[in-house]
Amino acid sequence: MFKEFIKRFEAKYIPLHKNHAHAYWKASLTGKSEDWAEVAKSQLEITKLFKNQKDFEELVSIKSKNDELDYIESRQVDLLYNAYLPNQYDEKKLEEMIILQTKIENEFTNFRSEVDGKIFTDNEVDRLLKTSKDSKELEKVWLASKSIGSKVYEDVIKLVELRNEQAVSAGFNNFHEMSLALSEQNPKDIDRIFKEVDELTRIKFVDIKKEIDEKLCERLKIDIEELKPWHYQDQFFQQAPKIYQINYDEFYHEKDLVSITCDYFSSIGLQIDDLIERSDLFEKNGKNQHAYCLDMDKEGDIRILGNVKPNSDWMETLLHEYGHAAYNKFIGRSFPFVLRDPSHIFTTEAIAMLFGKFALHPRWLTKVLRIDEKKISEIENDAYKMIKINQLVFSRWAMVMYYFEKELYEKPNQNLNELWWKLITNFQLISKPENRNQPDWAAKIHVATIPCYYHNYLLGELLASQLYHYLVVKIIGKEYSNRYSLYNEPKVGAFLKEEFFKTGAYFHWSEFIINSLQEPLTAKYYVEQYVMN
């Protein structure tokens, strides 16, 4: 019964998956409304497949006879059930959701900040926020970057309402609860982990925030009480300001970041040159300004979209995205199509974060970029402090996103602008600008287009620290230190390919982590790496 079902399913789904991936890739490159219409059309075809009530009833029947299935069949049934369940919803409303989300994504793709009649790309906004010392200019640029929120927030709220209706129809209280449950996460467990990380990092962050504020005031020549959100060198304060005199960008100026990325992964036994050839990595008119990894066919055609500039941010992004890509590349092709995904979205985030951090790592700079040891020694201590500060700043931002989305779906009719700034004040210790009452929350693309996902970034960070400790101690056989770059350690690549990547989604993520790292997911290595040392 199952064998017949999966054969029919794959025959229908695989071509639809490939068609949607190609449509999405094309639209991301052109930004044309007609191409985004094709994305919506292809997504609707996939939704209709998972909407099929007859197929769902057959799947439920198969699931009820789980004892007749072997493990690999049972695993596929569980994942397919989680994919079919939320689509047993009103077809017209499903179509409305897809059209709305595509419309919003198109708005973000084509959005450019405008200041005094001048248009700025995201790269240019980020550069100005990091380099300008003019508070008025910083305010204008920051406010302009938030203006996308006013363009999309009504559609986002409508989308939230539809998603909640969908969740209730599937037997859940709201979409946030459903999203976690259907991605094999227990909402209570995620709440517990976030509470634990908050408690473990809060005191340290208070000290760090005080240091950040003092350094920024000194740099900008303003008083503490004059500090505003636009002074923190990032649109959302999800990265730490450059408070130490380290110009990482000088190390990457006029460097070929793509070749550096390829060479680094090659040094640890992960060949990605074929993935680079398929990617589109530089700015174009109309092109999506962000970066992502897309597995086109689960057969090796994996691509990265980027807008690379020779700076540290894009070095980090390339290492991050090709971490994702390497994971997908080395998933075993002998597994059924349904299992050719990472064990969980946060396990692939862990890999991406593990590698992304090396862009600012002093030992990585000396070994990979061949930066003079004497020059690195002058910045080394501050550099490691900066890595820790950056990580703690990000952890607080992840908490804003997690709790905002949780409350957004629990109480969508509340004052969301007020909720947004309440959480920012609590977790990031930044106050709302006076008289500010705009939908700044809607300026974060993830809220609209990648809903209830952001908590996986922090889970990924916890796992990245756990994995890094394991690689240093168990795989390359060193005493633990956060000062290893893993460069030229082919044992690392061999372990990742055989013990981390290969099994794909064969195991539930909790079992997968125990199998790979010999213990369950824990925050203790994260604390060891970023709080205690």
C-alpha positions as CSV (number, residue, x, y, z in Angstrom):
1,M,0.0,0.0,0.0
2,F,2.7,2.5,1.0
3,K,4.9,1.5,-2.0
4,E,2.1,2.3,-4.4
5,F,1.4,5.6,-2.6
6,I,5.0,6.8,-2.6
7,K,5.5,5.9,-6.2
8,R,2.5,8.0,-7.3
9,F,3.5,10.8,-5.0
10,E,7.0,11.1,-6.3
11,A,5.8,10.9,-9.9
12,K,3.7,14.0,-9.3
13,Y,5.8,15.9,-6.7
14,I,9.3,15.7,-8.1
15,P,8.5,17.6,-11.4
16,L,6.5,20.2,-9.4
17,H,9.4,20.7,-6.9
18,K,11.8,21.3,-9.8
19,N,9.5,23.6,-11.6
20,H,8.9,25.7,-8.5
21,A,12.6,26.0,-7.8
22,H,13.4,27.2,-11.3
23,A,10.5,29.7,-11.2
24,Y,11.7,31.0,-7.8
25,W,15.3,31.3,-9.0
26,K,14.3,33.2,-12.2
27,A,12.0,35.6,-10.3
28,S,14.7,36.3,-7.7
29,L,17.1,37.3,-10.5
30,T,14.7,39.5,-12.5
31,G,12.2,40.9,-10.0
32,K,9.6,40.9,-12.7
33,S,6.0,40.7,-11.6
34,E,5.2,38.1,-14.4
35,D,8.0,35.9,-13.1
36,W,6.7,36.2,-9.5
37,A,3.3,35.2,-10.9
38,E,4.9,32.0,-12.1
39,V,6.3,31.4,-8.7
40,A,2.8,31.7,-7.2
41,K,1.4,29.5,-9.9
42,S,4.0,26.7,-9.3
43,Q,3.5,27.0,-5.5
44,L,-0.2,26.6,-6.0
45,E,0.3,23.4,-8.0
46,I,2.3,22.0,-5.1
47,T,-0.3,23.1,-2.6
48,K,-3.0,21.4,-4.7
49,L,-1.0,18.1,-4.6
50,F,-0.8,18.3,-0.8
51,K,-4.5,19.4,-0.7
52,N,-5.7,16.2,-2.3
53,Q,-8.2,14.8,0.2
54,K,-8.2,11.3,-1.2
55,D,-4.4,11.0,-1.0
56,F,-4.5,12.4,2.5
57,E,-7.1,9.8,3.6
58,E,-5.0,7.1,2.1
59,L,-1.9,8.4,3.9
60,V,-3.8,8.5,7.2
61,S,-4.8,4.9,6.7
62,I,-1.2,3.9,6.0
63,K,-0.1,5.8,9.1
64,S,-2.7,3.9,11.2
65,K,-1.0,0.7,10.3
66,N,2.5,1.9,11.2
67,D,3.5,-1.5,12.6
68,E,3.3,-2.9,9.1
69,L,5.9,-0.4,7.8
70,D,9.7,-0.6,8.1
71,Y,11.6,2.3,9.6
72,I,12.4,4.2,6.3
73,E,8.7,3.9,5.2
74,S,7.4,5.0,8.6
75,R,9.8,8.0,8.5
76,Q,8.5,9.1,5.1
77,V,4.9,8.7,6.3
78,D,5.5,11.0,9.3
79,L,7.1,13.7,7.2
80,L,4.5,13.5,4.4
81,Y,1.6,13.6,7.0
82,N,3.1,16.8,8.4
83,A,3.2,18.2,4.9
84,Y,-0.4,17.2,3.9
85,L,-2.1,18.1,7.2
86,P,-2.0,22.0,7.0
87,N,-3.1,21.9,3.4
88,Q,-6.5,20.2,4.2
89,Y,-7.9,23.7,4.2
90,D,-10.1,25.8,2.0
91,E,-8.6,25.8,-1.5
92,K,-9.5,29.4,-2.3
93,K,-7.9,30.6,1.0
94,L,-4.8,28.6,0.3
95,E,-4.5,30.3,-3.1
96,E,-5.1,33.6,-1.5
97,M,-2.2,32.9,1.0
98,I,0.2,32.0,-1.8
99,I,-0.7,35.1,-3.9
100,L,-0.4,37.4,-0.8
101,Q,3.0,35.9,0.2
102,T,4.3,36.2,-3.4
103,K,3.1,39.8,-3.6
104,I,4.9,40.7,-0.4
105,E,8.1,38.9,-1.5
106,N,8.0,40.8,-4.8
107,E,7.6,44.1,-2.8
108,F,10.8,43.3,-0.8
109,T,12.7,42.2,-3.9
110,N,12.0,45.5,-5.6
111,F,12.2,47.8,-2.6
112,R,15.0,50.3,-2.4
113,S,15.4,52.9,0.4
114,E,15.0,56.5,-0.7
115,V,16.7,59.4,1.1
116,D,16.3,63.0,-0.1
117,G,15.4,61.7,-3.6
118,K,18.4,59.3,-3.8
119,I,17.9,55.5,-4.0
120,F,20.0,53.2,-1.9
121,T,20.4,49.4,-2.2
122,D,20.5,47.3,1.0
123,N,24.3,47.1,0.6
124,E,24.5,50.9,0.5
125,V,22.2,51.3,3.5
126,D,24.4,48.8,5.5
127,R,27.5,50.7,4.5
128,L,26.2,54.0,5.6
129,L,24.9,52.7,8.9
130,K,28.3,51.3,9.6
131,T,30.4,54.3,8.5
132,S,28.5,57.5,8.9
133,K,29.0,59.6,12.1
134,D,26.3,62.1,11.2
135,S,23.3,61.4,13.4
136,K,20.9,63.1,11.1
137,E,22.1,61.1,8.1
138,L,21.9,57.9,10.1
139,E,18.3,58.7,11.2
140,K,17.2,59.4,7.6
141,V,18.8,56.2,6.2
142,W,17.4,54.0,9.1
143,L,13.9,55.4,8.7
144,A,14.1,55.0,5.0
145,S,15.0,51.3,5.4
146,K,11.9,50.8,7.6
147,S,9.5,52.3,5.0
148,I,9.0,48.9,3.4
149,G,7.0,48.0,6.6
150,S,4.3,50.6,5.8
151,K,4.0,49.1,2.2
152,V,3.4,45.5,3.3
153,Y,2.0,45.4,6.8
154,E,-1.7,45.3,5.9
155,D,-1.0,42.3,3.6
156,V,1.1,40.6,6.3
157,I,-1.7,41.0,8.9
158,K,-4.1,39.5,6.4
159,L,-1.7,36.6,5.9
160,V,-1.4,36.1,9.6
161,E,-5.2,35.8,9.9
162,L,-5.3,33.3,7.1
163,R,-2.5,31.3,8.5
164,N,-4.2,31.1,11.9
165,E,-7.4,30.0,10.2
166,Q,-5.4,27.3,8.5
167,A,-3.9,26.2,11.8
168,V,-7.2,26.0,13.6
169,S,-8.7,23.9,10.7
170,A,-5.8,21.5,11.3
171,G,-6.5,21.2,15.0
172,F,-4.0,23.7,16.4
173,N,-4.5,26.8,18.4
174,N,-2.6,29.1,16.0
175,F,-0.1,29.0,13.2
176,H,3.0,29.4,15.4
177,E,2.0,26.3,17.4
178,M,1.3,24.4,14.2
179,S,4.6,25.5,12.5
180,L,6.7,24.2,15.4
181,A,4.7,20.9,15.8
182,L,4.8,20.1,12.1
183,S,8.5,20.7,12.0
184,E,8.8,18.1,14.8
185,Q,9.4,20.6,17.6
186,N,7.6,20.8,20.9
187,P,6.6,24.4,21.6
188,K,7.1,23.9,25.3
189,D,10.6,22.6,24.7
190,I,11.5,25.7,22.5
191,D,10.0,28.0,25.2
192,R,12.2,26.3,27.8
193,I,15.4,26.6,25.7
194,F,14.8,30.3,25.0
195,K,14.1,31.0,28.7
196,E,17.3,29.1,29.6
197,V,19.4,31.0,27.1
198,D,17.9,34.3,28.1
199,E,18.8,33.7,31.8
200,L,22.3,32.5,30.9
201,T,23.1,35.5,28.7
202,R,21.1,38.4,30.2
203,I,23.7,39.6,32.8
204,K,26.6,39.3,30.3
205,F,24.6,41.2,27.7
206,V,23.8,44.0,30.1
207,D,27.6,44.5,30.6
208,I,28.2,44.2,26.8
209,K,25.5,46.7,26.0
210,K,26.9,49.2,28.4
211,E,30.3,48.9,26.7
212,I,28.7,49.2,23.2
213,D,26.9,52.3,24.3
214,E,30.0,53.9,25.7
215,K,32.0,53.2,22.6
216,L,29.3,54.4,20.3
217,C,28.9,57.7,22.2
218,E,32.7,58.2,22.1
219,R,32.7,57.6,18.4
220,L,29.7,59.7,17.6
221,K,30.4,62.4,20.1
222,I,27.0,62.2,21.7
223,D,25.6,61.5,25.2
224,I,24.2,58.2,26.3
225,E,20.6,59.5,26.4
226,E,21.0,60.6,22.7
227,L,21.6,57.1,21.5
228,K,18.9,55.9,19.1
229,P,18.2,52.7,17.1
230,W,20.0,54.1,14.0
231,H,23.2,54.5,15.9
232,Y,23.8,50.7,16.2
233,Q,25.2,50.2,12.7
234,D,22.6,47.7,11.7
235,Q,19.0,47.9,10.5
236,F,17.8,45.7,13.4
237,F,20.8,45.5,15.8
238,Q,21.1,41.9,14.9
239,Q,24.8,42.3,14.6
240,A,27.1,44.1,17.0
241,P,28.5,47.5,16.1
242,K,32.2,47.7,15.4
243,I,33.2,49.0,18.8
244,Y,36.9,48.0,18.5
245,Q,39.4,49.4,16.1
246,I,39.3,46.5,13.8
247,N,38.7,47.2,10.1
248,Y,37.8,43.7,8.9
249,D,36.9,45.1,5.5
250,E,40.5,46.0,4.8
251,F,41.4,42.3,4.9
252,Y,38.9,41.6,2.2
253,H,39.3,44.7,0.0
254,E,39.9,43.7,-3.6
255,K,40.0,40.0,-2.6
256,D,38.2,37.3,-4.6
257,L,35.7,36.2,-1.8
258,V,34.3,33.4,-4.0
259,S,37.7,31.8,-4.6
260,I,38.5,32.2,-0.9
261,T,35.3,30.4,0.0
262,C,36.0,27.6,-2.5
263,D,39.6,27.1,-1.3
264,Y,38.6,27.0,2.4
265,F,35.9,24.3,1.9
266,S,38.3,22.4,-0.3
267,S,40.9,22.4,2.5
268,I,38.6,20.5,4.8
269,G,37.5,18.0,2.2
270,L,34.3,19.6,1.0
271,Q,34.4,20.4,-2.7
272,I,32.0,23.1,-3.7
273,D,33.4,24.4,-7.0
274,D,30.5,22.8,-8.9
275,L,28.0,24.6,-6.6
276,I,29.7,27.9,-7.3
277,E,29.5,27.4,-11.0
278,R,25.7,27.2,-10.8
279,S,25.3,30.2,-8.5
280,D,24.5,33.9,-9.2
281,L,26.6,35.9,-6.7
282,F,26.8,39.6,-7.8
283,E,24.4,42.5,-8.0
284,K,22.0,43.1,-10.9
285,N,19.1,45.5,-11.4
286,G,15.9,44.0,-10.1
287,K,17.6,41.1,-8.4
288,N,16.7,40.0,-4.9
289,Q,19.1,41.9,-2.5
290,H,19.4,39.1,0.0
291,A,21.2,35.8,-0.1
292,Y,19.9,32.2,0.0
293,C,20.7,28.6,-0.8
294,L,18.3,26.7,-3.1
295,D,18.3,23.0,-3.8
296,M,16.8,22.8,-7.2
297,D,16.3,19.0,-7.6
298,K,17.8,17.2,-4.6
299,E,20.1,15.6,-7.1
300,G,23.0,17.9,-6.9
301,D,21.8,21.1,-8.6
302,I,22.3,23.5,-5.6
303,R,22.6,27.2,-6.1
304,I,23.4,30.3,-4.1
305,L,22.0,33.7,-4.8
306,G,24.1,36.6,-3.5
307,N,25.1,40.2,-4.1
308,V,28.8,39.9,-3.1
309,K,30.9,42.9,-2.2
310,P,34.5,42.6,-1.0
311,N,33.8,43.1,2.7
312,S,33.6,41.0,5.8
313,D,29.8,40.8,5.8
314,W,29.7,39.2,2.5
315,M,32.6,36.9,3.4
316,E,30.5,35.7,6.3
317,T,27.5,35.3,4.1
318,L,29.3,33.2,1.5
319,L,30.7,30.9,4.1
320,H,27.3,30.6,5.7
321,E,25.4,29.9,2.5
322,Y,27.9,27.4,1.1
323,G,27.7,25.7,4.5
324,H,24.0,25.1,3.7
325,A,24.9,24.1,0.1
326,A,27.6,21.6,1.2
327,Y,25.1,19.9,3.6
328,N,22.6,19.4,0.8
329,K,25.2,18.3,-1.7
330,F,26.4,15.4,0.5
331,I,23.1,14.0,1.6
332,G,23.0,10.4,0.5
333,R,21.3,10.1,-3.0
334,S,20.3,6.5,-2.2
335,F,17.7,7.8,0.2
336,P,14.1,8.3,-1.0
337,F,13.4,11.8,-2.3
338,V,11.4,12.7,0.8
339,L,14.4,12.1,3.0
340,R,16.9,14.1,0.9
341,D,16.8,17.1,3.2
342,P,18.8,18.1,6.2
343,S,17.7,16.4,9.5
344,H,16.0,19.7,10.4
345,I,16.2,23.3,9.3
346,F,18.2,24.2,12.4
347,T,20.8,21.5,11.8
348,T,21.6,23.1,8.4
349,E,21.6,26.5,10.1
350,A,24.2,25.1,12.6
351,I,26.5,24.2,9.7
352,A,26.0,27.6,8.1
353,M,26.7,29.4,11.3
354,L,29.7,27.2,12.2
355,F,31.4,28.3,8.9
356,G,30.1,31.9,8.7
357,K,31.8,33.0,11.9
358,F,35.2,32.3,10.5
359,A,35.1,35.5,8.4
360,L,36.0,37.4,11.6
361,H,38.2,34.7,13.2
362,P,41.9,35.7,13.6
363,R,43.3,32.3,13.1
364,W,41.2,31.9,9.9
365,L,42.5,35.2,8.6
366,T,46.1,34.1,9.1
367,K,45.7,30.7,7.6
368,V,43.3,31.3,4.8
369,L,44.0,34.9,3.8
370,R,47.6,34.7,4.8
371,I,47.4,38.0,6.8
372,D,50.6,38.8,8.5
373,E,50.8,37.2,12.0
374,K,52.1,40.4,13.5
375,K,49.2,42.4,12.2
376,I,46.7,39.8,13.5
377,S,48.4,39.7,16.9
378,E,47.6,43.4,17.3
379,I,43.9,42.8,17.0
380,E,43.6,39.2,18.2
381,N,42.3,39.8,21.7
382,D,39.8,42.4,20.6
383,A,38.7,40.2,17.7
384,Y,37.8,37.3,19.9
385,K,35.9,39.7,22.2
386,M,34.1,41.0,19.1
387,I,33.1,37.5,18.1
388,K,31.5,36.9,21.5
389,I,29.8,40.3,21.6
390,N,28.4,39.7,18.1
391,Q,27.0,36.3,19.1
392,L,25.4,37.7,22.3
393,V,23.9,40.6,20.3
394,F,22.4,38.1,17.9
395,S,21.0,35.9,20.6
396,R,19.0,38.8,22.0
397,W,17.7,39.7,18.5
398,A,16.6,36.1,18.0
399,M,14.6,36.3,21.2
400,V,12.8,39.5,19.9
401,M,11.9,37.6,16.7
402,Y,10.8,34.4,18.5
403,Y,8.6,36.1,21.1
404,F,7.2,38.6,18.6
405,E,6.0,35.9,16.2
406,K,4.7,33.8,19.1
407,E,2.6,36.7,20.3
408,L,1.7,37.8,16.8
409,Y,-0.1,34.5,16.1
410,E,-1.5,34.2,19.6
411,K,-3.0,37.7,19.6
412,P,-2.8,39.2,16.1
413,N,-5.3,42.0,17.0
414,Q,-3.0,43.6,19.6
415,N,-1.0,46.7,19.0
416,L,1.9,45.1,17.1
417,N,4.0,48.3,16.9
418,E,3.9,48.5,20.7
419,L,4.7,44.8,21.1
420,W,7.6,45.1,18.7
421,W,9.3,47.9,20.7
422,K,8.4,46.4,24.0
423,L,10.4,43.3,23.1
424,I,13.3,45.3,21.6
425,T,13.5,47.3,24.9
426,N,13.4,44.1,27.0
427,F,15.8,41.9,25.1
428,Q,18.0,44.4,23.2
429,L,17.9,47.3,25.7
430,I,17.1,49.8,23.0
431,S,14.2,52.3,23.4
432,K,11.7,53.3,20.8
433,P,12.3,56.6,19.2
434,E,9.9,59.3,20.5
435,N,6.5,59.4,18.8
436,R,7.4,56.5,16.6
437,N,4.3,54.5,15.7
438,Q,5.0,52.7,12.4
439,P,4.9,49.0,11.5
440,D,8.7,48.5,11.9
441,W,8.1,44.8,12.6
442,A,6.9,44.4,9.1
443,A,10.2,45.6,7.7
444,K,11.7,42.3,8.7
445,I,11.2,40.0,5.7
446,H,11.2,36.8,7.7
447,V,7.9,37.8,9.5
448,A,6.1,37.7,6.2
449,T,7.8,35.2,4.0
450,I,9.6,32.8,6.3
451,P,7.2,32.7,9.3
452,C,8.0,31.1,12.6
453,Y,11.5,30.1,11.4
454,Y,13.7,32.6,13.2
455,H,14.0,30.6,16.4
456,N,15.9,27.9,14.4
457,Y,18.8,30.4,14.0
458,L,19.4,30.4,17.7
459,L,18.9,26.6,18.0
460,G,21.4,26.5,15.2
461,E,23.9,28.5,17.2
462,L,23.6,26.2,20.1
463,L,24.2,23.2,17.9
464,A,27.1,25.0,16.1
465,S,28.9,25.5,19.4
466,Q,28.2,21.8,20.3
467,L,29.5,20.7,16.9
468,Y,32.5,22.9,17.0
469,H,33.5,21.5,20.5
470,Y,33.1,18.0,19.1
471,L,35.2,18.7,16.0
472,V,38.0,20.2,18.0
473,V,38.2,17.6,20.7
474,K,37.0,14.4,19.1
475,I,37.8,14.7,15.4
476,I,41.1,16.7,15.3
477,G,42.1,15.6,18.8
478,K,42.9,19.0,20.3
479,E,42.3,20.4,23.8
480,Y,39.2,22.6,23.5
481,S,39.8,26.2,22.5
482,N,37.7,28.6,20.4
483,R,40.8,29.5,18.4
484,Y,40.8,26.8,15.8
485,S,39.8,27.7,12.3
486,L,39.5,24.1,11.2
487,Y,41.5,25.1,8.0
488,N,43.3,22.3,6.2
489,E,41.7,19.6,8.5
490,P,40.3,17.0,6.0
491,K,39.1,14.9,9.0
492,V,36.5,17.6,9.6
493,G,35.0,17.2,6.1
494,A,35.2,13.4,6.3
495,F,33.2,13.5,9.6
496,L,30.7,16.0,8.3
497,K,30.0,14.0,5.1
498,E,29.7,10.6,6.8
499,E,28.2,11.4,10.2
500,F,26.4,14.7,9.8
501,F,25.3,15.3,6.1
502,K,24.9,11.8,4.7
503,T,21.8,10.6,6.6
504,G,19.6,13.6,5.6
505,A,16.2,13.5,7.2
506,Y,16.5,9.7,7.9
507,F,16.4,10.3,11.7
508,H,14.3,12.7,13.8
509,W,16.6,15.6,14.7
510,S,16.9,14.7,18.4
511,E,18.0,11.2,17.5
512,F,20.3,12.5,14.8
513,I,22.2,14.8,17.2
514,I,22.7,12.0,19.7
515,N,24.0,9.7,17.0
516,S,26.3,12.3,15.6
517,L,27.6,14.1,18.7
518,Q,27.0,11.4,21.4
519,E,24.7,13.6,23.5
520,P,21.4,15.6,23.1
521,L,21.2,19.2,22.1
522,T,22.5,21.4,24.9
523,A,23.3,25.1,25.6
524,K,26.4,24.3,27.7
525,Y,28.9,24.6,24.8
526,Y,27.3,27.8,23.7
527,V,27.8,29.2,27.2
528,E,31.3,27.9,27.2
529,Q,32.1,29.5,23.9
530,Y,30.5,32.9,24.3
531,V,29.7,33.6,28.0
532,M,32.2,31.9,30.3
533,N,35.5,32.4,28.4
